Amino acid sequence: MLIGVRIVKPDEWLVIMRFGKYCGFRKQGIHWVLPFVDKTVRVKLSKVSPRWKETPDQILETKVHEWVSARL
């Protein structure tokens, strides 16, 4: 088992927070994150409204109830 490896499915994004602050997001694929430093939250795109995906700059609420800005 590799601790820092995250696999992101085609229908989700991975929001990365480093020390509690938004650091970025990752799309589909295999990604490396810093263990014990980065916290990751998966966002299912099927649960996000289609209108949200059309606009280039939006704000979304993560599972830990923090707001992050996502740019496409």
N, CA, C, O and CB atoms as a CASP TS submission, in Angstrom:
PFRMAT TS
TARGET T0000
AUTHOR 0000-0000-0000
METHOD Language model
MODEL 1
PARENT N/A
ATOM      1  N   MET     1       0.840  -1.185   0.000  1.00  0.00           N
ATOM      2  CA  MET     1       0.000   0.000   0.000  1.00  0.00           C
ATOM      3  C   MET     1       0.884   1.247   0.000  1.00  0.00           C
ATOM      4  O   MET     1       1.795   1.380   0.817  1.00  0.00           O
ATOM      5  CB  MET     1      -0.955  -0.001   1.221  1.00  0.00           C
ATOM      6  N   LEU     2       0.602   2.137  -0.913  1.00  0.00           N
ATOM      7  CA  LEU     2       1.329   3.399  -0.977  1.00  0.00           C
ATOM      8  C   LEU     2       0.485   4.492  -0.330  1.00  0.00           C
ATOM      9  O   LEU     2      -0.632   4.753  -0.775  1.00  0.00           O
ATOM     10  CB  LEU     2       1.682   3.768  -2.447  1.00  0.00           C
ATOM     11  N   ILE     3       0.995   5.121   0.696  1.00  0.00           N
ATOM     12  CA  ILE     3       0.216   6.076   1.480  1.00  0.00           C
ATOM     13  C   ILE     3      -0.102   7.349   0.694  1.00  0.00           C
ATOM     14  O   ILE     3      -1.216   7.861   0.802  1.00  0.00           O
ATOM     15  CB  ILE     3       0.965   6.431   2.750  1.00  0.00           C
ATOM     16  N   GLY     4       0.830   7.870  -0.082  1.00  0.00           N
ATOM     17  CA  GLY     4       0.641   9.158  -0.736  1.00  0.00           C
ATOM     18  C   GLY     4       0.021   9.110  -2.119  1.00  0.00           C
ATOM     19  O   GLY     4      -0.073  10.146  -2.778  1.00  0.00           O
ATOM     20  N   VAL     5      -0.404   7.944  -2.580  1.00  0.00           N
ATOM     21  CA  VAL     5      -0.960   7.818  -3.928  1.00  0.00           C
ATOM     22  C   VAL     5      -2.483   7.914  -3.862  1.00  0.00           C
ATOM     23  O   VAL     5      -3.123   7.247  -3.050  1.00  0.00           O
ATOM     24  CB  VAL     5      -0.523   6.478  -4.587  1.00  0.00           C
ATOM     25  N   ARG     6      -3.050   8.752  -4.727  1.00  0.00           N
ATOM     26  CA  ARG     6      -4.501   8.881  -4.845  1.00  0.00           C
ATOM     27  C   ARG     6      -4.884   8.612  -6.289  1.00  0.00           C
ATOM     28  O   ARG     6      -4.260   9.144  -7.207  1.00  0.00           O
ATOM     29  CB  ARG     6      -4.991  10.295  -4.387  1.00  0.00           C
ATOM     30  N   ILE     7      -5.900   7.795  -6.496  1.00  0.00           N
ATOM     31  CA  ILE     7      -6.414   7.506  -7.835  1.00  0.00           C
ATOM     32  C   ILE     7      -7.737   8.244  -7.987  1.00  0.00           C
ATOM     33  O   ILE     7      -8.673   8.030  -7.217  1.00  0.00           O
ATOM     34  CB  ILE     7      -6.592   5.958  -8.069  1.00  0.00           C
ATOM     35  N   VAL     8      -7.803   9.116  -8.990  1.00  0.00           N
ATOM     36  CA  VAL     8      -8.995   9.927  -9.225  1.00  0.00           C
ATOM     37  C   VAL     8      -9.740   9.348 -10.414  1.00  0.00           C
ATOM     38  O   VAL     8      -9.164   9.181 -11.490  1.00  0.00           O
ATOM     39  CB  VAL     8      -8.628  11.426  -9.470  1.00  0.00           C
ATOM     40  N   LYS     9     -11.009   9.041 -10.229  1.00  0.00           N
ATOM     41  CA  LYS     9     -11.847   8.470 -11.281  1.00  0.00           C
ATOM     42  C   LYS     9     -12.280   9.561 -12.261  1.00  0.00           C
ATOM     43  O   LYS     9     -12.192  10.748 -11.946  1.00  0.00           O
ATOM     44  CB  LYS     9     -13.084   7.768 -10.672  1.00  0.00           C
ATOM     45  N   PRO    10     -12.748   9.165 -13.449  1.00  0.00           N
ATOM     46  CA  PRO    10     -13.143  10.168 -14.455  1.00  0.00           C
ATOM     47  C   PRO    10     -14.302  11.060 -14.034  1.00  0.00           C
ATOM     48  O   PRO    10     -14.425  12.176 -14.541  1.00  0.00           O
ATOM     49  CB  PRO    10     -13.511   9.478 -15.725  1.00  0.00           C
ATOM     50  N   ASP    11     -15.150  10.605 -13.126  1.00  0.00           N
ATOM     51  CA  ASP    11     -16.324  11.392 -12.743  1.00  0.00           C
ATOM     52  C   ASP    11     -16.117  12.176 -11.445  1.00  0.00           C
ATOM     53  O   ASP    11     -17.098  12.551 -10.802  1.00  0.00           O
ATOM     54  CB  ASP    11     -17.521  10.482 -12.596  1.00  0.00           C
ATOM     55  N   GLU    12     -14.871  12.432 -11.045  1.00  0.00           N
ATOM     56  CA  GLU    12     -14.628  13.173  -9.807  1.00  0.00           C
ATOM     57  C   GLU    12     -13.363  14.019  -9.900  1.00  0.00           C
ATOM     58  O   GLU    12     -12.510  13.809 -10.762  1.00  0.00           O
ATOM     59  CB  GLU    12     -14.522  12.210  -8.627  1.00  0.00           C
ATOM     60  N   TRP    13     -13.269  14.973  -8.995  1.00  0.00           N
ATOM     61  CA  TRP    13     -12.066  15.784  -8.818  1.00  0.00           C
ATOM     62  C   TRP    13     -11.560  15.523  -7.407  1.00  0.00           C
ATOM     63  O   TRP    13     -12.317  15.110  -6.529  1.00  0.00           O
ATOM     64  CB  TRP    13     -12.350  17.322  -9.058  1.00  0.00           C
ATOM     65  N   LEU    14     -10.287  15.766  -7.204  1.00  0.00           N
ATOM     66  CA  LEU    14      -9.681  15.623  -5.890  1.00  0.00           C
ATOM     67  C   LEU    14      -9.217  17.010  -5.441  1.00  0.00           C
ATOM     68  O   LEU    14      -8.284  17.569  -6.017  1.00  0.00           O
ATOM     69  CB  LEU    14      -8.489  14.596  -5.915  1.00  0.00           C
ATOM     70  N   VAL    15      -9.860  17.560  -4.423  1.00  0.00           N
ATOM     71  CA  VAL    15      -9.478  18.867  -3.883  1.00  0.00           C
ATOM     72  C   VAL    15      -8.405  18.626  -2.838  1.00  0.00           C
ATOM     73  O   VAL    15      -8.575  17.793  -1.948  1.00  0.00           O
ATOM     74  CB  VAL    15     -10.714  19.635  -3.270  1.00  0.00           C
ATOM     75  N   ILE    16      -7.291  19.358  -2.944  1.00  0.00           N
ATOM     76  CA  ILE    16      -6.164  19.173  -2.030  1.00  0.00           C
ATOM     77  C   ILE    16      -6.030  20.392  -1.128  1.00  0.00           C
ATOM     78  O   ILE    16      -5.993  21.530  -1.597  1.00  0.00           O
ATOM     79  CB  ILE    16      -4.849  18.931  -2.815  1.00  0.00           C
ATOM     80  N   MET    17      -5.958  20.133   0.171  1.00  0.00           N
ATOM     81  CA  MET    17      -5.747  21.191   1.151  1.00  0.00           C
ATOM     82  C   MET    17      -4.467  20.885   1.905  1.00  0.00           C
ATOM     83  O   MET    17      -4.316  19.804   2.476  1.00  0.00           O
ATOM     84  CB  MET    17      -6.960  21.319   2.126  1.00  0.00           C
ATOM     85  N   ARG    18      -3.556  21.826   1.907  1.00  0.00           N
ATOM     86  CA  ARG    18      -2.276  21.659   2.604  1.00  0.00           C
ATOM     87  C   ARG    18      -2.317  22.510   3.864  1.00  0.00           C
ATOM     88  O   ARG    18      -2.479  23.728   3.803  1.00  0.00           O
ATOM     89  CB  ARG    18      -1.059  22.060   1.689  1.00  0.00           C
ATOM     90  N   PHE    19      -2.168  21.855   4.992  1.00  0.00           N
ATOM     91  CA  PHE    19      -2.256  22.512   6.297  1.00  0.00           C
ATOM     92  C   PHE    19      -3.563  23.287   6.448  1.00  0.00           C
ATOM     93  O   PHE    19      -3.583  24.355   7.060  1.00  0.00           O
ATOM     94  CB  PHE    19      -1.068  23.453   6.496  1.00  0.00           C
ATOM     95  N   GLY    20      -4.654  22.756   5.894  1.00  0.00           N
ATOM     96  CA  GLY    20      -5.971  23.348   6.040  1.00  0.00           C
ATOM     97  C   GLY    20      -6.326  24.422   5.041  1.00  0.00           C
ATOM     98  O   GLY    20      -7.443  24.939   5.079  1.00  0.00           O
ATOM     99  N   LYS    21      -5.412  24.785   4.136  1.00  0.00           N
ATOM    100  CA  LYS    21      -5.697  25.810   3.132  1.00  0.00           C
ATOM    101  C   LYS    21      -5.739  25.184   1.753  1.00  0.00           C
ATOM    102  O   LYS    21      -4.993  24.251   1.457  1.00  0.00           O
ATOM    103  CB  LYS    21      -4.646  26.933   3.179  1.00  0.00           C
ATOM    104  N   TYR    22      -6.622  25.708   0.909  1.00  0.00           N
ATOM    105  CA  TYR    22      -6.775  25.191  -0.451  1.00  0.00           C
ATOM    106  C   TYR    22      -5.449  25.278  -1.196  1.00  0.00           C
ATOM    107  O   TYR    22      -4.814  26.332  -1.235  1.00  0.00           O
ATOM    108  CB  TYR    22      -7.872  25.968  -1.212  1.00  0.00           C
ATOM    109  N   CYS    23      -5.042  24.167  -1.783  1.00  0.00           N
ATOM    110  CA  CYS    23      -3.767  24.095  -2.494  1.00  0.00           C
ATOM    111  C   CYS    23      -3.975  23.868  -3.991  1.00  0.00           C
ATOM    112  O   CYS    23      -3.150  24.291  -4.801  1.00  0.00           O
ATOM    113  CB  CYS    23      -2.899  22.978  -1.911  1.00  0.00           C
ATOM    114  N   GLY    24      -5.052  23.215  -4.358  1.00  0.00           N
ATOM    115  CA  GLY    24      -5.328  22.937  -5.761  1.00  0.00           C
ATOM    116  C   GLY    24      -6.262  21.755  -5.902  1.00  0.00           C
ATOM    117  O   GLY    24      -6.764  21.216  -4.916  1.00  0.00           O
ATOM    118  N   PHE    25      -6.488  21.361  -7.145  1.00  0.00           N
ATOM    119  CA  PHE    25      -7.304  20.187  -7.385  1.00  0.00           C
ATOM    120  C   PHE    25      -6.678  19.368  -8.501  1.00  0.00           C
ATOM    121  O   PHE    25      -5.896  19.873  -9.306  1.00  0.00           O
ATOM    122  CB  PHE    25      -8.754  20.583  -7.736  1.00  0.00           C
ATOM    123  N   ARG    26      -7.035  18.107  -8.531  1.00  0.00           N
ATOM    124  CA  ARG    26      -6.508  17.190  -9.532  1.00  0.00           C
ATOM    125  C   ARG    26      -7.677  16.532 -10.249  1.00  0.00           C
ATOM    126  O   ARG    26      -8.706  16.226  -9.646  1.00  0.00           O
ATOM    127  CB  ARG    26      -5.576  16.123  -8.886  1.00  0.00           C
ATOM    128  N   LYS    27      -7.499  16.322 -11.542  1.00  0.00           N
ATOM    129  CA  LYS    27      -8.511  15.628 -12.335  1.00  0.00           C
ATOM    130  C   LYS    27      -8.130  14.160 -12.457  1.00  0.00           C
ATOM    131  O   LYS    27      -7.262  13.679 -11.729  1.00  0.00           O
ATOM    132  CB  LYS    27      -8.664  16.275 -13.740  1.00  0.00           C
ATOM    133  N   GLN    28      -8.761  13.462 -13.358  1.00  0.00           N
ATOM    134  CA  GLN    28      -8.599  12.024 -13.535  1.00  0.00           C
ATOM    135  C   GLN    28      -7.138  11.593 -13.626  1.00  0.00           C
ATOM    136  O   GLN    28      -6.326  12.254 -14.273  1.00  0.00           O
ATOM    137  CB  GLN    28      -9.328  11.584 -14.770  1.00  0.00           C
ATOM    138  N   GLY    29      -6.812  10.478 -12.973  1.00  0.00           N
ATOM    139  CA  GLY    29      -5.467   9.921 -13.059  1.00  0.00           C
ATOM    140  C   GLY    29      -4.918   9.503 -11.707  1.00  0.00           C
ATOM    141  O   GLY    29      -5.627   9.503 -10.701  1.00  0.00           O
ATOM    142  N   ILE    30      -3.648   9.149 -11.704  1.00  0.00           N
ATOM    143  CA  ILE    30      -2.942   8.761 -10.484  1.00  0.00           C
ATOM    144  C   ILE    30      -2.097   9.953 -10.034  1.00  0.00           C
ATOM    145  O   ILE    30      -1.314  10.494 -10.814  1.00  0.00           O
ATOM    146  CB  ILE    30      -2.049   7.482 -10.714  1.00  0.00           C
ATOM    147  N   HIS    31      -2.260  10.356  -8.778  1.00  0.00           N
ATOM    148  CA  HIS    31      -1.574  11.550  -8.280  1.00  0.00           C
ATOM    149  C   HIS    31      -0.890  11.248  -6.955  1.00  0.00           C
ATOM    150  O   HIS    31      -1.338  10.389  -6.196  1.00  0.00           O
ATOM    151  CB  HIS    31      -2.563  12.723  -8.118  1.00  0.00           C
ATOM    152  N   TRP    32       0.188  11.955  -6.688  1.00  0.00           N
ATOM    153  CA  TRP    32       0.934  11.836  -5.451  1.00  0.00           C
ATOM    154  C   TRP    32       0.605  13.040  -4.574  1.00  0.00           C
ATOM    155  O   TRP    32       0.638  14.178  -5.042  1.00  0.00           O
ATOM    156  CB  TRP    32       2.465  11.736  -5.723  1.00  0.00           C
ATOM    157  N   VAL    33       0.289  12.792  -3.306  1.00  0.00           N
ATOM    158  CA  VAL    33       0.079  13.854  -2.328  1.00  0.00           C
ATOM    159  C   VAL    33       1.001  13.591  -1.143  1.00  0.00           C
ATOM    160  O   VAL    33       1.409  12.455  -0.901  1.00  0.00           O
ATOM    161  CB  VAL    33      -1.422  13.930  -1.875  1.00  0.00           C
ATOM    162  N   LEU    34       1.319  14.641  -0.416  1.00  0.00           N
ATOM    163  CA  LEU    34       2.198  14.502   0.746  1.00  0.00           C
ATOM    164  C   LEU    34       1.425  13.875   1.906  1.00  0.00           C
ATOM    165  O   LEU    34       0.460  14.460   2.399  1.00  0.00           O
ATOM    166  CB  LEU    34       2.783  15.881   1.162  1.00  0.00           C
ATOM    167  N   PRO    35       1.843  12.692   2.340  1.00  0.00           N
ATOM    168  CA  PRO    35       1.135  12.058   3.452  1.00  0.00           C
ATOM    169  C   PRO    35       1.272  12.874   4.740  1.00  0.00           C
ATOM    170  O   PRO    35       2.331  13.435   5.024  1.00  0.00           O
ATOM    171  CB  PRO    35       1.663  10.636   3.675  1.00  0.00           C
ATOM    172  N   PHE    36       0.197  12.931   5.504  1.00  0.00           N
ATOM    173  CA  PHE    36       0.116  13.605   6.795  1.00  0.00           C
ATOM    174  C   PHE    36       0.208  15.128   6.693  1.00  0.00           C
ATOM    175  O   PHE    36       0.103  15.808   7.714  1.00  0.00           O
ATOM    176  CB  PHE    36       1.206  13.101   7.691  1.00  0.00           C
ATOM    177  N   VAL    37       0.398  15.679   5.503  1.00  0.00           N
ATOM    178  CA  VAL    37       0.456  17.129   5.304  1.00  0.00           C
ATOM    179  C   VAL    37      -0.759  17.581   4.501  1.00  0.00           C
ATOM    180  O   VAL    37      -1.415  18.561   4.853  1.00  0.00           O
ATOM    181  CB  VAL    37       1.772  17.539   4.583  1.00  0.00           C
ATOM    182  N   ASP    38      -1.054  16.860   3.419  1.00  0.00           N
ATOM    183  CA  ASP    38      -2.177  17.189   2.551  1.00  0.00           C
ATOM    184  C   ASP    38      -3.418  16.422   2.981  1.00  0.00           C
ATOM    185  O   ASP    38      -3.360  15.231   3.287  1.00  0.00           O
ATOM    186  CB  ASP    38      -1.840  16.881   1.086  1.00  0.00           C
ATOM    187  N   LYS    39      -4.535  17.127   2.997  1.00  0.00           N
ATOM    188  CA  LYS    39      -5.827  16.487   3.214  1.00  0.00           C
ATOM    189  C   LYS    39      -6.563  16.544   1.894  1.00  0.00           C
ATOM    190  O   LYS    39      -6.578  17.590   1.246  1.00  0.00           O
ATOM    191  CB  LYS    39      -6.647  17.179   4.367  1.00  0.00           C
ATOM    192  N   THR    40      -7.171  15.453   1.481  1.00  0.00           N
ATOM    193  CA  THR    40      -7.850  15.403   0.193  1.00  0.00           C
ATOM    194  C   THR    40      -9.341  15.180   0.392  1.00  0.00           C
ATOM    195  O   THR    40      -9.763  14.471   1.305  1.00  0.00           O
ATOM    196  CB  THR    40      -7.256  14.297  -0.690  1.00  0.00           C
ATOM    197  N   VAL    41     -10.129  15.799  -0.479  1.00  0.00           N
ATOM    198  CA  VAL    41     -11.579  15.646  -0.480  1.00  0.00           C
ATOM    199  C   VAL    41     -12.001  15.341  -1.907  1.00  0.00           C
ATOM    200  O   VAL    41     -11.646  16.069  -2.834  1.00  0.00           O
ATOM    201  CB  VAL    41     -12.301  16.930   0.071  1.00  0.00           C
ATOM    202  N   ARG    42     -12.755  14.270  -2.084  1.00  0.00           N
ATOM    203  CA  ARG    42     -13.246  13.903  -3.415  1.00  0.00           C
ATOM    204  C   ARG    42     -14.560  14.630  -3.690  1.00  0.00           C
ATOM    205  O   ARG    42     -15.452  14.664  -2.842  1.00  0.00           O
ATOM    206  CB  ARG    42     -13.438  12.362  -3.533  1.00  0.00           C
ATOM    207  N   VAL    43     -14.668  15.208  -4.879  1.00  0.00           N
ATOM    208  CA  VAL    43     -15.882  15.901  -5.302  1.00  0.00           C
ATOM    209  C   VAL    43     -16.443  15.138  -6.491  1.00  0.00           C
ATOM    210  O   VAL    43     -15.807  15.070  -7.542  1.00  0.00           O
ATOM    211  CB  VAL    43     -15.600  17.411  -5.665  1.00  0.00           C
ATOM    212  N   LYS    44     -17.628  14.566  -6.331  1.00  0.00           N
ATOM    213  CA  LYS    44     -18.292  13.837  -7.408  1.00  0.00           C
ATOM    214  C   LYS    44     -18.925  14.849  -8.358  1.00  0.00           C
ATOM    215  O   LYS    44     -19.763  15.652  -7.948  1.00  0.00           O
ATOM    216  CB  LYS    44     -19.366  12.845  -6.846  1.00  0.00           C
ATOM    217  N   LEU    45     -18.526  14.809  -9.619  1.00  0.00           N
ATOM    218  CA  LEU    45     -19.056  15.753 -10.595  1.00  0.00           C
ATOM    219  C   LEU    45     -20.507  15.466 -10.928  1.00  0.00           C
ATOM    220  O   LEU    45     -21.213  16.358 -11.398  1.00  0.00           O
ATOM    221  CB  LEU    45     -18.225  15.722 -11.858  1.00  0.00           C
ATOM    222  N   SER    46     -20.971  14.248 -10.699  1.00  0.00           N
ATOM    223  CA  SER    46     -22.370  13.930 -10.959  1.00  0.00           C
ATOM    224  C   SER    46     -23.298  14.634  -9.968  1.00  0.00           C
ATOM    225  O   SER    46     -24.477  14.832 -10.263  1.00  0.00           O
ATOM    226  CB  SER    46     -22.585  12.420 -10.897  1.00  0.00           C
ATOM    227  N   LYS    47     -22.783  15.012  -8.799  1.00  0.00           N
ATOM    228  CA  LYS    47     -23.589  15.696  -7.793  1.00  0.00           C
ATOM    229  C   LYS    47     -23.488  17.212  -7.887  1.00  0.00           C
ATOM    230  O   LYS    47     -24.170  17.931  -7.156  1.00  0.00           O
ATOM    231  CB  LYS    47     -23.176  15.251  -6.420  1.00  0.00           C
ATOM    232  N   VAL    48     -22.634  17.697  -8.792  1.00  0.00           N
ATOM    233  CA  VAL    48     -22.489  19.132  -8.999  1.00  0.00           C
ATOM    234  C   VAL    48     -23.388  19.509 -10.171  1.00  0.00           C
ATOM    235  O   VAL    48     -23.442  18.789 -11.167  1.00  0.00           O
ATOM    236  CB  VAL    48     -20.987  19.534  -9.268  1.00  0.00           C
ATOM    237  N   SER    49     -24.091  20.625 -10.059  1.00  0.00           N
ATOM    238  CA  SER    49     -25.030  21.001 -11.124  1.00  0.00           C
ATOM    239  C   SER    49     -24.304  21.239 -12.443  1.00  0.00           C
ATOM    240  O   SER    49     -23.173  21.725 -12.436  1.00  0.00           O
ATOM    241  CB  SER    49     -25.815  22.259 -10.727  1.00  0.00           C
ATOM    242  N   PRO    50     -24.923  20.908 -13.575  1.00  0.00           N
ATOM    243  CA  PRO    50     -24.279  21.099 -14.884  1.00  0.00           C
ATOM    244  C   PRO    50     -23.914  22.558 -15.154  1.00  0.00           C
ATOM    245  O   PRO    50     -22.915  22.829 -15.821  1.00  0.00           O
ATOM    246  CB  PRO    50     -25.193  20.596 -15.989  1.00  0.00           C
ATOM    247  N   ARG    51     -24.698  23.486 -14.652  1.00  0.00           N
ATOM    248  CA  ARG    51     -24.411  24.907 -14.856  1.00  0.00           C
ATOM    249  C   ARG    51     -23.107  25.293 -14.190  1.00  0.00           C
ATOM    250  O   ARG    51     -22.394  26.156 -14.702  1.00  0.00           O
ATOM    251  CB  ARG    51     -25.550  25.772 -14.316  1.00  0.00           C
ATOM    252  N   TRP    52     -22.772  24.678 -13.060  1.00  0.00           N
ATOM    253  CA  TRP    52     -21.540  24.984 -12.347  1.00  0.00           C
ATOM    254  C   TRP    52     -20.328  24.618 -13.196  1.00  0.00           C
ATOM    255  O   TRP    52     -19.324  25.330 -13.175  1.00  0.00           O
ATOM    256  CB  TRP    52     -21.496  24.242 -11.004  1.00  0.00           C
ATOM    257  N   LYS    53     -20.406  23.510 -13.950  1.00  0.00           N
ATOM    258  CA  LYS    53     -19.276  23.054 -14.755  1.00  0.00           C
ATOM    259  C   LYS    53     -19.018  23.968 -15.954  1.00  0.00           C
ATOM    260  O   LYS    53     -17.907  23.984 -16.483  1.00  0.00           O
ATOM    261  CB  LYS    53     -19.520  21.634 -15.235  1.00  0.00           C
ATOM    262  N   GLU    54     -20.021  24.724 -16.389  1.00  0.00           N
ATOM    263  CA  GLU    54     -19.880  25.587 -17.562  1.00  0.00           C
ATOM    264  C   GLU    54     -19.114  26.862 -17.254  1.00  0.00           C
ATOM    265  O   GLU    54     -18.447  27.402 -18.137  1.00  0.00           O
ATOM    266  CB  GLU    54     -21.240  25.937 -18.114  1.00  0.00           C
ATOM    267  N   THR    55     -19.191  27.348 -16.050  1.00  0.00           N
ATOM    268  CA  THR    55     -18.546  28.604 -15.709  1.00  0.00           C
ATOM    269  C   THR    55     -17.109  28.351 -15.263  1.00  0.00           C
ATOM    270  O   THR    55     -16.864  27.414 -14.504  1.00  0.00           O
ATOM    271  CB  THR    55     -19.333  29.336 -14.608  1.00  0.00           C
ATOM    272  N   PRO    56     -16.148  29.168 -15.718  1.00  0.00           N
ATOM    273  CA  PRO    56     -14.737  28.893 -15.450  1.00  0.00           C
ATOM    274  C   PRO    56     -14.289  29.112 -14.002  1.00  0.00           C
ATOM    275  O   PRO    56     -13.317  28.494 -13.567  1.00  0.00           O
ATOM    276  CB  PRO    56     -13.911  29.739 -16.333  1.00  0.00           C
ATOM    277  N   ASP    57     -14.964  29.962 -13.259  1.00  0.00           N
ATOM    278  CA  ASP    57     -14.510  30.254 -11.899  1.00  0.00           C
ATOM    279  C   ASP    57     -15.704  30.183 -10.962  1.00  0.00           C
ATOM    280  O   ASP    57     -16.617  31.005 -11.043  1.00  0.00           O
ATOM    281  CB  ASP    57     -13.823  31.652 -11.817  1.00  0.00           C
ATOM    282  N   GLN    58     -15.694  29.215 -10.089  1.00  0.00           N
ATOM    283  CA  GLN    58     -16.788  29.040  -9.147  1.00  0.00           C
ATOM    284  C   GLN    58     -16.218  28.729  -7.774  1.00  0.00           C
ATOM    285  O   GLN    58     -15.034  28.428  -7.622  1.00  0.00           O
ATOM    286  CB  GLN    58     -17.748  27.921  -9.611  1.00  0.00           C
ATOM    287  N   ILE    59     -17.076  28.809  -6.794  1.00  0.00           N
ATOM    288  CA  ILE    59     -16.696  28.471  -5.422  1.00  0.00           C
ATOM    289  C   ILE    59     -17.549  27.288  -5.004  1.00  0.00           C
ATOM    290  O   ILE    59     -18.754  27.270  -5.253  1.00  0.00           O
ATOM    291  CB  ILE    59     -16.884  29.693  -4.438  1.00  0.00           C
ATOM    292  N   LEU    60     -16.927  26.289  -4.366  1.00  0.00           N
ATOM    293  CA  LEU    60     -17.688  25.142  -3.922  1.00  0.00           C
ATOM    294  C   LEU    60     -17.373  24.855  -2.465  1.00  0.00           C
ATOM    295  O   LEU    60     -16.321  25.234  -1.951  1.00  0.00           O
ATOM    296  CB  LEU    60     -17.391  23.919  -4.795  1.00  0.00           C
ATOM    297  N   GLU    61     -18.313  24.174  -1.808  1.00  0.00           N
ATOM    298  CA  GLU    61     -18.138  23.834  -0.405  1.00  0.00           C
ATOM    299  C   GLU    61     -17.650  22.396  -0.307  1.00  0.00           C
ATOM    300  O   GLU    61     -18.233  21.498  -0.914  1.00  0.00           O
ATOM    301  CB  GLU    61     -19.458  24.029   0.389  1.00  0.00           C
ATOM    302  N   THR    62     -16.595  22.178   0.448  1.00  0.00           N
ATOM    303  CA  THR    62     -16.034  20.836   0.591  1.00  0.00           C
ATOM    304  C   THR    62     -16.755  20.081   1.700  1.00  0.00           C
ATOM    305  O   THR    62     -17.626  20.629   2.376  1.00  0.00           O
ATOM    306  CB  THR    62     -14.520  20.905   0.882  1.00  0.00           C
ATOM    307  N   LYS    63     -16.383  18.827   1.876  1.00  0.00           N
ATOM    308  CA  LYS    63     -17.012  17.984   2.889  1.00  0.00           C
ATOM    309  C   LYS    63     -16.733  18.497   4.297  1.00  0.00           C
ATOM    310  O   LYS    63     -17.513  18.238   5.214  1.00  0.00           O
ATOM    311  CB  LYS    63     -16.526  16.548   2.754  1.00  0.00           C
ATOM    312  N   VAL    64     -15.646  19.209   4.477  1.00  0.00           N
ATOM    313  CA  VAL    64     -15.309  19.735   5.801  1.00  0.00           C
ATOM    314  C   VAL    64     -15.844  21.149   5.987  1.00  0.00           C
ATOM    315  O   VAL    64     -15.413  21.869   6.888  1.00  0.00           O
ATOM    316  CB  VAL    64     -13.795  19.718   6.009  1.00  0.00           C
ATOM    317  N   HIS    65     -16.792  21.546   5.128  1.00  0.00           N
ATOM    318  CA  HIS    65     -17.488  22.830   5.206  1.00  0.00           C
ATOM    319  C   HIS    65     -16.558  24.034   5.096  1.00  0.00           C
ATOM    320  O   HIS    65     -16.733  25.032   5.795  1.00  0.00           O
ATOM    321  CB  HIS    65     -18.251  22.912   6.494  1.00  0.00           C
ATOM    322  N   GLU    66     -15.568  23.928   4.211  1.00  0.00           N
ATOM    323  CA  GLU    66     -14.727  25.064   3.885  1.00  0.00           C
ATOM    324  C   GLU    66     -14.963  25.409   2.429  1.00  0.00           C
ATOM    325  O   GLU    66     -15.167  24.520   1.603  1.00  0.00           O
ATOM    326  CB  GLU    66     -13.225  24.765   4.162  1.00  0.00           C
ATOM    327  N   TRP    67     -14.936  26.677   2.112  1.00  0.00           N
ATOM    328  CA  TRP    67     -15.179  27.116   0.745  1.00  0.00           C
ATOM    329  C   TRP    67     -13.856  27.228  -0.011  1.00  0.00           C
ATOM    330  O   TRP    67     -12.887  27.797   0.493  1.00  0.00           O
ATOM    331  CB  TRP    67     -15.928  28.467   0.731  1.00  0.00           C
ATOM    332  N   VAL    68     -13.830  26.676  -1.232  1.00  0.00           N
ATOM    333  CA  VAL    68     -12.644  26.759  -2.062  1.00  0.00           C
ATOM    334  C   VAL    68     -13.038  27.252  -3.449  1.00  0.00           C
ATOM    335  O   VAL    68     -14.159  27.028  -3.905  1.00  0.00           O
ATOM    336  CB  VAL    68     -11.929  25.391  -2.143  1.00  0.00           C
ATOM    337  N   SER    69     -12.113  27.919  -4.107  1.00  0.00           N
ATOM    338  CA  SER    69     -12.335  28.397  -5.468  1.00  0.00           C
ATOM    339  C   SER    69     -11.721  27.401  -6.428  1.00  0.00           C
ATOM    340  O   SER    69     -10.573  26.992  -6.256  1.00  0.00           O
ATOM    341  CB  SER    69     -11.736  29.818  -5.681  1.00  0.00           C
ATOM    342  N   ALA    70     -12.478  27.010  -7.435  1.00  0.00           N
ATOM    343  CA  ALA    70     -11.988  26.030  -8.412  1.00  0.00           C
ATOM    344  C   ALA    70     -11.968  26.668  -9.792  1.00  0.00           C
ATOM    345  O   ALA    70     -12.979  27.194 -10.256  1.00  0.00           O
ATOM    346  CB  ALA    70     -12.872  24.747  -8.415  1.00  0.00           C
ATOM    347  N   ARG    71     -10.845  26.619 -10.427  1.00  0.00           N
ATOM    348  CA  ARG    71     -10.719  27.145 -11.786  1.00  0.00           C
ATOM    349  C   ARG    71     -10.500  25.972 -12.742  1.00  0.00           C
ATOM    350  O   ARG    71      -9.717  25.064 -12.465  1.00  0.00           O
ATOM    351  CB  ARG    71      -9.544  28.182 -11.888  1.00  0.00           C
ATOM    352  N   LEU    72     -11.204  26.011 -13.866  1.00  0.00           N
ATOM    353  CA  LEU    72     -11.062  24.924 -14.849  1.00  0.00           C
ATOM    354  C   LEU    72      -9.838  25.091 -15.680  1.00  0.00           C
ATOM    355  O   LEU    72      -9.569  24.267 -16.554  1.00  0.00           O
ATOM    356  CB  LEU    72     -12.265  24.850 -15.747  1.00  0.00           C
TER
END
